[in-house]
Every structure is written in C-alpha cells, then in structure tokens.
Amino acid sequence: MAHALGIFPIEKLTLTSFSETVTIMDLYQRLERLERECKEMEGMSDLIDLREATHLNQLSFVVMAGIAARQRQHPERNRRGKLAIVCAENELSYGLGRMYGSLTQDLYSEYAIFHSGSEALHWLGHQPEQFLSPARSGRQQLLFMPI
C-alpha cells in the first residue's frame, strides 16, 4: 500500500498517509478522490504524513508543481484551511514537504512542517486521540482506511 486517505467532513479535515514508494500516480489518485468526495473544500484542512515513505525520488519540483497546478483547476474549492505536513527526520522528506507547502501556499490559509502527527493535529485544532492509534513501531499512526 502506498497511501491511505481519510476524509472527515464534520471535522473539515483530510488525512493522508504515504508509505513505502510514493509515485506520481499516488499523488494524482489522492487528488482524484478528494475531487470526487469533497465537493466543498472551503475551510477543509489537510494533514499529509510522509514519515513512512521510504522512496520519494520520483517526486521532483516539476511533479510537485504539476500537482499544485492541478489543485488550482477548481478555484471554487481552493479556499482551504491549514496544511500540516508530517515528515520523517531526513532531508528529502523535509525538503519535499517544504516544497509542496510553498507551491500550494496560496491554496491554504497557512502551512507548517512537523515531525509528529500529534503536534500537527494540535496545530490544526483537533484532539489527536480522535485520529491516532499506537503503532507496532512505537510511533503513533493515523487511523483511517486505505484507498
């Protein structure tokens, strides 16, 4: 499984967790599902978790800029809340998170990079207990169904 997506309309929150190899197709599948299931994106905050992604080398600036451009195709849906990106403690994950945040900064009220899902959820205004479960590795993981 390369990614999982949880959509919580009442909380106005989407949670995406990427693991293993992250491909361009994974990013577009995420966008397609959001476009299909989140007709009203106004005020919707996003949390993207990259901590379990081990292979991110397919994701270049051009790819990330293409994803951001795709998101702008629906201006009526782009008045979003905050964007929280949870990164592994390595330069590639952090760099991709910062790149995506800066490429989409006009779509969100603000964005921030975190190393903890709990910190990110607090920043988004949510109680982590609603969305996190203990993981086998000892690190808390997001709770939701895979795509």
KAPE-V969645 format. One record per residue. N is the residue number from 1. RES is the residue in one small letter. PSI is psi in radians with two decimals (999 if undefined). D_CENTER is the distance of its C-alpha to the mean C-alpha in Angstrom with 2 decimals. Layout:
# KAPE-V969645
n=[N;N]
res=[RES;RES]
psi=[PSI;PSI]
d_center=[D_CENTER;D_CENTER]
This chain:
# KAPE-V969645
n=[1;2;3;4;5;6;7;8;9;10;11;12;13;14;15;16;17;18;19;20;21;22;23;24;25;26;27;28;29;30;31;32;33;34;35;36;37;38;39;40;41;42;43;44;45;46;47;48;49;50;51;52;53;54;55;56;57;58;59;60;61;62;63;64;65;66;67;68;69;70;71;72;73;74;75;76;77;78;79;80;81;82;83;84;85;86;87;88;89;90;91;92;93;94;95;96;97;98;99;100;101;102;103;104;105;106;107;108;109;110;111;112;113;114;115;116;117;118;119;120;121;122;123;124;125;126;127;128;129;130;131;132;133;134;135;136;137;138;139;140;141;142;143;144;145;146;147]
res=[m;a;h;a;l;g;i;f;p;i;e;k;l;t;l;t;s;f;s;e;t;v;t;i;m;d;l;y;q;r;l;e;r;l;e;r;e;c;k;e;m;e;g;m;s;d;l;i;d;l;r;e;a;t;h;l;n;q;l;s;f;v;v;m;a;g;i;a;a;r;q;r;q;h;p;e;r;n;r;r;g;k;l;a;i;v;c;a;e;n;e;l;s;y;g;l;g;r;m;y;g;s;l;t;q;d;l;y;s;e;y;a;i;f;h;s;g;s;e;a;l;h;w;l;g;h;q;p;e;q;f;l;s;p;a;r;s;g;r;q;q;l;l;f;m;p;i]
psi=[2.24;-0.48;2.78;2.56;2.28;2.30;2.16;1.52;-0.65;-0.72;-0.12;0.96;2.40;2.47;2.20;2.29;2.17;2.47;2.78;-2.34;2.20;2.14;2.92;-0.69;-0.68;-0.76;-0.73;-0.63;-0.68;-0.83;-0.75;-0.73;-0.72;-0.75;-0.65;-0.74;-0.23;1.31;-0.58;1.80;-0.12;2.19;-0.02;2.18;2.69;2.42;2.14;2.14;2.00;0.12;-0.59;0.03;2.09;-0.40;1.82;0.15;-0.19;-0.18;1.68;3.09;-0.73;-0.76;-0.84;-0.66;-0.63;-0.71;-0.78;-0.72;-0.69;-0.70;-0.51;-0.12;-0.32;1.34;-0.47;-0.34;0.00;0.37;1.36;2.93;-2.33;2.77;2.11;2.23;2.16;2.09;2.68;2.87;1.06;2.78;-0.65;-0.85;-0.81;-0.77;-0.74;-0.69;-0.82;-0.72;-0.85;-0.72;-0.79;-0.58;-0.41;0.24;-0.44;-0.20;-0.29;2.69;-0.61;2.86;2.74;2.73;2.39;2.85;-0.02;2.31;-0.63;-0.82;-0.73;-0.77;-0.70;-0.81;-0.61;-0.13;0.39;2.72;2.10;-0.53;-0.45;-0.49;-0.10;2.58;2.66;2.44;2.84;-0.59;-0.06;-0.20;2.44;2.48;2.74;2.50;1.92;3.02;2.50;2.73;999]
d_center=[15.83;13.13;10.17;10.03;8.67;10.11;11.20;13.33;15.40;17.82;15.41;13.60;10.17;7.47;6.00;4.69;6.85;8.42;12.09;15.19;15.40;12.47;14.26;14.21;14.91;11.80;9.76;12.50;12.72;9.25;10.46;13.84;13.00;11.28;14.41;16.66;15.68;14.53;17.62;17.35;14.19;16.23;15.05;11.86;9.24;5.46;4.20;2.05;5.71;7.95;11.13;12.67;12.20;15.80;16.33;14.31;17.52;17.09;14.43;16.74;16.83;18.29;15.58;12.80;15.32;15.90;12.38;12.60;16.11;15.25;13.08;16.25;18.49;18.25;19.12;19.95;16.38;14.99;16.18;12.95;12.60;10.64;7.37;6.95;5.95;8.00;10.23;13.35;16.52;17.33;17.67;15.86;12.49;13.05;14.38;11.61;9.16;12.05;12.84;9.69;9.97;13.63;13.56;11.72;13.42;15.79;13.32;12.26;14.91;13.60;10.92;11.35;10.78;11.68;13.20;13.21;11.07;14.15;14.36;10.88;11.83;15.23;14.14;12.38;15.77;15.35;17.43;15.69;18.47;17.16;14.00;15.01;17.77;19.80;19.15;21.99;21.07;21.53;17.93;16.25;13.61;11.45;13.80;13.21;14.55;13.68;13.69]
